[in-house]
């Protein structure tokens, strides 16, 4: 059993576009250093970096809870101290305590799978974890946590109950004064851009189809694209990408990590890229950019 914690810089793609590669990379490197130092102080270790995202491991769930809180505070302090070349940065965190197969530079198993999905679900400044994780920490650390929703994770049996950990409080409010409550962190709109055109997914149009032939909402005329290749579905405040193709669909998150879908389904994070029929570097005409709000 192990805790896997992912921390990701929110909106990193926009930061690179606005400030350029040199300044953005310098800011991301500083942020990763801040996050790594926090993990080390609380007996965690950096497993690997994936673009602008860090994967850390903790043996003790209590240390992981404390680290997630301290990471948010440390990044905020660093921003206030002008340590980032692009101004203040915001991060989002997801972590889970569960079965894990640990290798030197990677971790496999439920701990990784659930934590990865949680960080993709999180918004800027959020810390998301699971009910199973909270069952393994003292009640004093669970006070103020809020149940958000349940979700399915590929490769993990049963539903995962998602909780938000409250870390940010005003000067007049103590964490202990916040009572657990049901809430949902949701998106309401997805904007998809492809070849100069923008498509919206939301209440008015909850399903967006993509494929090679006319009749799809987004027509992608490449040899790698199937007739009815994929679709984005909006349900209960989340956007889901489903692949229906023979060549697969590649989902690229904000950190640049790629997930290949083959007749499979994935939850979309805040922003990223979707490539129909192969990896973006091999099929540039099949790449589209999305952003959830």
TORKOL-4160 file (C-alpha; in steps of 0.2 Angstrom, whole numbers, padded with zeros to 4 digits, m for minus):
293
<pt num="1" X="0000" Y="0000" Z="0000"/>
<pt num="2" X="0006" Y="0017" Z="m0005"/>
<pt num="3" X="0000" Y="0035" Z="m0007"/>
<pt num="4" X="0003" Y="0042" Z="m0025"/>
<pt num="5" X="0002" Y="0061" Z="m0026"/>
<pt num="6" X="0001" Y="0071" Z="m0042"/>
<pt num="7" X="0003" Y="0090" Z="m0042"/>
<pt num="8" X="0001" Y="0099" Z="m0058"/>
<pt num="9" X="0003" Y="0117" Z="m0063"/>
<pt num="10" X="m0014" Y="0123" Z="m0068"/>
<pt num="11" X="m0015" Y="0132" Z="m0085"/>
<pt num="12" X="0003" Y="0128" Z="m0090"/>
<pt num="13" X="m0001" Y="0128" Z="m0109"/>
<pt num="14" X="m0008" Y="0146" Z="m0108"/>
<pt num="15" X="0008" Y="0151" Z="m0098"/>
<pt num="16" X="0019" Y="0144" Z="m0112"/>
<pt num="17" X="0009" Y="0153" Z="m0125"/>
<pt num="18" X="0009" Y="0170" Z="m0116"/>
<pt num="19" X="0027" Y="0171" Z="m0109"/>
<pt num="20" X="0037" Y="0159" Z="m0121"/>
<pt num="21" X="0047" Y="0143" Z="m0118"/>
<pt num="22" X="0061" Y="0151" Z="m0109"/>
<pt num="23" X="0052" Y="0160" Z="m0095"/>
<pt num="24" X="0039" Y="0147" Z="m0093"/>
<pt num="25" X="0052" Y="0133" Z="m0091"/>
<pt num="26" X="0061" Y="0143" Z="m0078"/>
<pt num="27" X="0045" Y="0145" Z="m0068"/>
<pt num="28" X="0040" Y="0127" Z="m0070"/>
<pt num="29" X="0057" Y="0121" Z="m0064"/>
<pt num="30" X="0056" Y="0132" Z="m0049"/>
<pt num="31" X="0039" Y="0126" Z="m0045"/>
<pt num="32" X="0044" Y="0108" Z="m0046"/>
<pt num="33" X="0059" Y="0112" Z="m0034"/>
<pt num="34" X="0046" Y="0119" Z="m0022"/>
<pt num="35" X="0035" Y="0104" Z="m0023"/>
<pt num="36" X="0049" Y="0092" Z="m0021"/>
<pt num="37" X="0056" Y="0100" Z="m0006"/>
<pt num="38" X="0039" Y="0100" Z="0003"/>
<pt num="39" X="0038" Y="0081" Z="m0001"/>
<pt num="40" X="0055" Y="0077" Z="0005"/>
<pt num="41" X="0052" Y="0087" Z="0022"/>
<pt num="42" X="0037" Y="0076" Z="0025"/>
<pt num="43" X="0045" Y="0059" Z="0021"/>
<pt num="44" X="0039" Y="0058" Z="0003"/>
<pt num="45" X="0050" Y="0056" Z="m0013"/>
<pt num="46" X="0049" Y="0062" Z="m0030"/>
<pt num="47" X="0046" Y="0048" Z="m0042"/>
<pt num="48" X="0046" Y="0057" Z="m0058"/>
<pt num="49" X="0041" Y="0073" Z="m0067"/>
<pt num="50" X="0029" Y="0073" Z="m0082"/>
<pt num="51" X="0030" Y="0089" Z="m0091"/>
<pt num="52" X="0024" Y="0102" Z="m0078"/>
<pt num="53" X="0017" Y="0088" Z="m0066"/>
<pt num="54" X="0026" Y="0079" Z="m0052"/>
<pt num="55" X="0022" Y="0062" Z="m0046"/>
<pt num="56" X="0027" Y="0059" Z="m0027"/>
<pt num="57" X="0025" Y="0044" Z="m0016"/>
<pt num="58" X="0022" Y="0043" Z="0003"/>
<pt num="59" X="0021" Y="0027" Z="0014"/>
<pt num="60" X="0010" Y="0037" Z="0027"/>
<pt num="61" X="m0007" Y="0044" Z="0022"/>
<pt num="62" X="m0005" Y="0057" Z="0036"/>
<pt num="63" X="0011" Y="0063" Z="0028"/>
<pt num="64" X="0003" Y="0064" Z="0011"/>
<pt num="65" X="m0012" Y="0075" Z="0018"/>
<pt num="66" X="0000" Y="0087" Z="0026"/>
<pt num="67" X="0011" Y="0088" Z="0011"/>
<pt num="68" X="m0004" Y="0092" Z="m0001"/>
<pt num="69" X="m0009" Y="0106" Z="0011"/>
<pt num="70" X="0009" Y="0113" Z="0012"/>
<pt num="71" X="0012" Y="0111" Z="m0007"/>
<pt num="72" X="m0002" Y="0123" Z="m0010"/>
<pt num="73" X="0004" Y="0135" Z="0004"/>
<pt num="74" X="0022" Y="0134" Z="m0002"/>
<pt num="75" X="0018" Y="0138" Z="m0020"/>
<pt num="76" X="0007" Y="0153" Z="m0015"/>
<pt num="77" X="0022" Y="0160" Z="m0004"/>
<pt num="78" X="0034" Y="0157" Z="m0018"/>
<pt num="79" X="0023" Y="0167" Z="m0030"/>
<pt num="80" X="0021" Y="0181" Z="m0017"/>
<pt num="81" X="0040" Y="0182" Z="m0016"/>
<pt num="82" X="0042" Y="0183" Z="m0035"/>
<pt num="83" X="0051" Y="0167" Z="m0036"/>
<pt num="84" X="0042" Y="0163" Z="m0053"/>
<pt num="85" X="0048" Y="0171" Z="m0069"/>
<pt num="86" X="0030" Y="0172" Z="m0075"/>
<pt num="87" X="0021" Y="0179" Z="m0059"/>
<pt num="88" X="0011" Y="0168" Z="m0047"/>
<pt num="89" X="0007" Y="0150" Z="m0051"/>
<pt num="90" X="m0008" Y="0140" Z="m0046"/>
<pt num="91" X="m0007" Y="0121" Z="m0044"/>
<pt num="92" X="m0020" Y="0107" Z="m0042"/>
<pt num="93" X="m0017" Y="0090" Z="m0033"/>
<pt num="94" X="m0024" Y="0073" Z="m0033"/>
<pt num="95" X="m0019" Y="0059" Z="m0021"/>
<pt num="96" X="m0024" Y="0041" Z="m0017"/>
<pt num="97" X="m0019" Y="0028" Z="m0004"/>
<pt num="98" X="m0020" Y="0010" Z="m0012"/>
<pt num="99" X="m0011" Y="m0005" Z="m0019"/>
<pt num="100" X="0004" Y="m0001" Z="m0029"/>
<pt num="101" X="0019" Y="m0009" Z="m0038"/>
<pt num="102" X="0034" Y="0003" Z="m0035"/>
<pt num="103" X="0049" Y="0004" Z="m0046"/>
<pt num="104" X="0063" Y="0016" Z="m0046"/>
<pt num="105" X="0056" Y="0028" Z="m0058"/>
<pt num="106" X="0037" Y="0024" Z="m0059"/>
<pt num="107" X="0023" Y="0017" Z="m0049"/>
<pt num="108" X="0009" Y="0006" Z="m0056"/>
<pt num="109" X="m0008" Y="0000" Z="m0048"/>
<pt num="110" X="m0023" Y="0008" Z="m0041"/>
<pt num="111" X="m0014" Y="0021" Z="m0031"/>
<pt num="112" X="m0007" Y="0028" Z="m0047"/>
<pt num="113" X="m0023" Y="0026" Z="m0057"/>
<pt num="114" X="m0035" Y="0034" Z="m0045"/>
<pt num="115" X="m0023" Y="0048" Z="m0041"/>
<pt num="116" X="m0020" Y="0052" Z="m0059"/>
<pt num="117" X="m0039" Y="0053" Z="m0062"/>
<pt num="118" X="m0041" Y="0064" Z="m0047"/>
<pt num="119" X="m0028" Y="0077" Z="m0052"/>
<pt num="120" X="m0036" Y="0078" Z="m0070"/>
<pt num="121" X="m0053" Y="0081" Z="m0061"/>
<pt num="122" X="m0046" Y="0095" Z="m0050"/>
<pt num="123" X="m0047" Y="0113" Z="m0054"/>
<pt num="124" X="m0033" Y="0126" Z="m0049"/>
<pt num="125" X="m0030" Y="0128" Z="m0030"/>
<pt num="126" X="m0040" Y="0111" Z="m0027"/>
<pt num="127" X="m0034" Y="0096" Z="m0018"/>
<pt num="128" X="m0044" Y="0080" Z="m0022"/>
<pt num="129" X="m0042" Y="0063" Z="m0013"/>
<pt num="130" X="m0053" Y="0048" Z="m0011"/>
<pt num="131" X="m0064" Y="0041" Z="0003"/>
<pt num="132" X="m0052" Y="0026" Z="0005"/>
<pt num="133" X="m0038" Y="0038" Z="0008"/>
<pt num="134" X="m0047" Y="0048" Z="0022"/>
<pt num="135" X="m0052" Y="0032" Z="0031"/>
<pt num="136" X="m0033" Y="0030" Z="0035"/>
<pt num="137" X="m0030" Y="0047" Z="0043"/>
<pt num="138" X="m0036" Y="0054" Z="0060"/>
<pt num="139" X="m0052" Y="0062" Z="0061"/>
<pt num="140" X="m0044" Y="0079" Z="0065"/>
<pt num="141" X="m0037" Y="0079" Z="0047"/>
<pt num="142" X="m0053" Y="0074" Z="0039"/>
<pt num="143" X="m0063" Y="0089" Z="0047"/>
<pt num="144" X="m0067" Y="0101" Z="0033"/>
<pt num="145" X="m0066" Y="0089" Z="0019"/>
<pt num="146" X="m0081" Y="0089" Z="0007"/>
<pt num="147" X="m0088" Y="0074" Z="m0003"/>
<pt num="148" X="m0090" Y="0079" Z="m0021"/>
<pt num="149" X="m0095" Y="0064" Z="m0031"/>
<pt num="150" X="m0091" Y="0047" Z="m0036"/>
<pt num="151" X="m0082" Y="0042" Z="m0052"/>
<pt num="152" X="m0076" Y="0026" Z="m0061"/>
<pt num="153" X="m0058" Y="0023" Z="m0064"/>
<pt num="154" X="m0052" Y="0012" Z="m0078"/>
<pt num="155" X="m0043" Y="m0003" Z="m0071"/>
<pt num="156" X="m0050" Y="m0001" Z="m0053"/>
<pt num="157" X="m0065" Y="m0010" Z="m0047"/>
<pt num="158" X="m0080" Y="m0001" Z="m0040"/>
<pt num="159" X="m0084" Y="0018" Z="m0038"/>
<pt num="160" X="m0071" Y="0030" Z="m0031"/>
<pt num="161" X="m0079" Y="0042" Z="m0019"/>
<pt num="162" X="m0070" Y="0059" Z="m0022"/>
<pt num="163" X="m0067" Y="0072" Z="m0008"/>
<pt num="164" X="m0060" Y="0089" Z="m0008"/>
<pt num="165" X="m0048" Y="0094" Z="0006"/>
<pt num="166" X="m0050" Y="0111" Z="0012"/>
<pt num="167" X="m0033" Y="0120" Z="0014"/>
<pt num="168" X="m0037" Y="0139" Z="0011"/>
<pt num="169" X="m0046" Y="0148" Z="0025"/>
<pt num="170" X="m0048" Y="0167" Z="0029"/>
<pt num="171" X="m0040" Y="0175" Z="0043"/>
<pt num="172" X="m0056" Y="0174" Z="0053"/>
<pt num="173" X="m0060" Y="0156" Z="0050"/>
<pt num="174" X="m0052" Y="0141" Z="0057"/>
<pt num="175" X="m0052" Y="0124" Z="0047"/>
<pt num="176" X="m0060" Y="0116" Z="0062"/>
<pt num="177" X="m0075" Y="0127" Z="0060"/>
<pt num="178" X="m0080" Y="0120" Z="0043"/>
<pt num="179" X="m0092" Y="0106" Z="0044"/>
<pt num="180" X="m0092" Y="0092" Z="0031"/>
<pt num="181" X="m0104" Y="0095" Z="0017"/>
<pt num="182" X="m0109" Y="0088" Z="0000"/>
<pt num="183" X="m0104" Y="0099" Z="m0015"/>
<pt num="184" X="m0099" Y="0096" Z="m0033"/>
<pt num="185" X="m0085" Y="0104" Z="m0042"/>
<pt num="186" X="m0091" Y="0105" Z="m0060"/>
<pt num="187" X="m0088" Y="0112" Z="m0077"/>
<pt num="188" X="m0102" Y="0119" Z="m0087"/>
<pt num="189" X="m0094" Y="0122" Z="m0104"/>
<pt num="190" X="m0081" Y="0114" Z="m0115"/>
<pt num="191" X="m0073" Y="0124" Z="m0130"/>
<pt num="192" X="m0065" Y="0114" Z="m0143"/>
<pt num="193" X="m0055" Y="0122" Z="m0157"/>
<pt num="194" X="m0050" Y="0114" Z="m0173"/>
<pt num="195" X="m0043" Y="0122" Z="m0189"/>
<pt num="196" X="m0050" Y="0139" Z="m0184"/>
<pt num="197" X="m0067" Y="0134" Z="m0179"/>
<pt num="198" X="m0074" Y="0133" Z="m0161"/>
<pt num="199" X="m0086" Y="0121" Z="m0155"/>
<pt num="200" X="m0096" Y="0121" Z="m0139"/>
<pt num="201" X="m0101" Y="0107" Z="m0128"/>
<pt num="202" X="m0113" Y="0110" Z="m0113"/>
<pt num="203" X="m0131" Y="0110" Z="m0108"/>
<pt num="204" X="m0137" Y="0116" Z="m0125"/>
<pt num="205" X="m0127" Y="0102" Z="m0134"/>
<pt num="206" X="m0122" Y="0088" Z="m0122"/>
<pt num="207" X="m0114" Y="0077" Z="m0136"/>
<pt num="208" X="m0101" Y="0082" Z="m0149"/>
<pt num="209" X="m0096" Y="0069" Z="m0162"/>
<pt num="210" X="m0080" Y="0068" Z="m0172"/>
<pt num="211" X="m0076" Y="0058" Z="m0187"/>
<pt num="212" X="m0070" Y="0058" Z="m0205"/>
<pt num="213" X="m0087" Y="0059" Z="m0214"/>
<pt num="214" X="m0100" Y="0073" Z="m0215"/>
<pt num="215" X="m0113" Y="0072" Z="m0202"/>
<pt num="216" X="m0101" Y="0073" Z="m0188"/>
<pt num="217" X="m0101" Y="0089" Z="m0178"/>
<pt num="218" X="m0082" Y="0090" Z="m0181"/>
<pt num="219" X="m0076" Y="0083" Z="m0197"/>
<pt num="220" X="m0057" Y="0077" Z="m0197"/>
<pt num="221" X="m0053" Y="0071" Z="m0215"/>
<pt num="222" X="m0037" Y="0061" Z="m0212"/>
<pt num="223" X="m0032" Y="0044" Z="m0217"/>
<pt num="224" X="m0030" Y="0039" Z="m0198"/>
<pt num="225" X="m0048" Y="0045" Z="m0194"/>
<pt num="226" X="m0063" Y="0033" Z="m0193"/>
<pt num="227" X="m0080" Y="0037" Z="m0200"/>
<pt num="228" X="m0087" Y="0039" Z="m0182"/>
<pt num="229" X="m0071" Y="0041" Z="m0173"/>
<pt num="230" X="m0075" Y="0048" Z="m0155"/>
<pt num="231" X="m0087" Y="0059" Z="m0145"/>
<pt num="232" X="m0087" Y="0071" Z="m0131"/>
<pt num="233" X="m0101" Y="0069" Z="m0119"/>
<pt num="234" X="m0107" Y="0081" Z="m0105"/>
<pt num="235" X="m0115" Y="0073" Z="m0090"/>
<pt num="236" X="m0116" Y="0078" Z="m0072"/>
<pt num="237" X="m0104" Y="0093" Z="m0073"/>
<pt num="238" X="m0090" Y="0082" Z="m0081"/>
<pt num="239" X="m0084" Y="0080" Z="m0099"/>
<pt num="240" X="m0080" Y="0063" Z="m0105"/>
<pt num="241" X="m0070" Y="0058" Z="m0121"/>
<pt num="242" X="m0075" Y="0041" Z="m0129"/>
<pt num="243" X="m0065" Y="0032" Z="m0143"/>
<pt num="244" X="m0075" Y="0022" Z="m0155"/>
<pt num="245" X="m0061" Y="0020" Z="m0168"/>
<pt num="246" X="m0049" Y="0007" Z="m0175"/>
<pt num="247" X="m0034" Y="0018" Z="m0173"/>
<pt num="248" X="m0037" Y="0025" Z="m0156"/>
<pt num="249" X="m0038" Y="0043" Z="m0149"/>
<pt num="250" X="m0024" Y="0051" Z="m0139"/>
<pt num="251" X="m0028" Y="0063" Z="m0125"/>
<pt num="252" X="m0014" Y="0075" Z="m0120"/>
<pt num="253" X="m0016" Y="0084" Z="m0103"/>
<pt num="254" X="m0009" Y="0101" Z="m0097"/>
<pt num="255" X="0007" Y="0093" Z="m0092"/>
<pt num="256" X="0010" Y="0085" Z="m0109"/>
<pt num="257" X="0007" Y="0067" Z="m0103"/>
<pt num="258" X="m0002" Y="0056" Z="m0116"/>
<pt num="259" X="m0016" Y="0044" Z="m0114"/>
<pt num="260" X="m0021" Y="0032" Z="m0128"/>
<pt num="261" X="m0039" Y="0027" Z="m0129"/>
<pt num="262" X="m0044" Y="0012" Z="m0139"/>
<pt num="263" X="m0063" Y="0009" Z="m0137"/>
<pt num="264" X="m0062" Y="0017" Z="m0120"/>
<pt num="265" X="m0067" Y="0032" Z="m0111"/>
<pt num="266" X="m0058" Y="0045" Z="m0101"/>
<pt num="267" X="m0063" Y="0061" Z="m0090"/>
<pt num="268" X="m0057" Y="0077" Z="m0098"/>
<pt num="269" X="m0047" Y="0089" Z="m0087"/>
<pt num="270" X="m0046" Y="0108" Z="m0087"/>
<pt num="271" X="m0038" Y="0109" Z="m0104"/>
<pt num="272" X="m0027" Y="0099" Z="m0116"/>
<pt num="273" X="m0027" Y="0092" Z="m0134"/>
<pt num="274" X="m0036" Y="0077" Z="m0142"/>
<pt num="275" X="m0028" Y="0069" Z="m0157"/>
<pt num="276" X="m0039" Y="0057" Z="m0168"/>
<pt num="277" X="m0030" Y="0042" Z="m0175"/>
<pt num="278" X="m0013" Y="0043" Z="m0168"/>
<pt num="279" X="m0001" Y="0053" Z="m0158"/>
<pt num="280" X="0000" Y="0072" Z="m0161"/>
<pt num="281" X="0018" Y="0072" Z="m0168"/>
<pt num="282" X="0013" Y="0059" Z="m0181"/>
<pt num="283" X="m0004" Y="0066" Z="m0186"/>
<pt num="284" X="m0004" Y="0085" Z="m0184"/>
<pt num="285" X="m0020" Y="0087" Z="m0195"/>
<pt num="286" X="m0030" Y="0077" Z="m0182"/>
<pt num="287" X="m0025" Y="0088" Z="m0167"/>
<pt num="288" X="m0038" Y="0099" Z="m0158"/>
<pt num="289" X="m0037" Y="0109" Z="m0142"/>
<pt num="290" X="m0050" Y="0109" Z="m0128"/>
<pt num="291" X="m0053" Y="0120" Z="m0113"/>
<pt num="292" X="m0066" Y="0116" Z="m0099"/>
<pt num="293" X="m0074" Y="0130" Z="m0089"/>
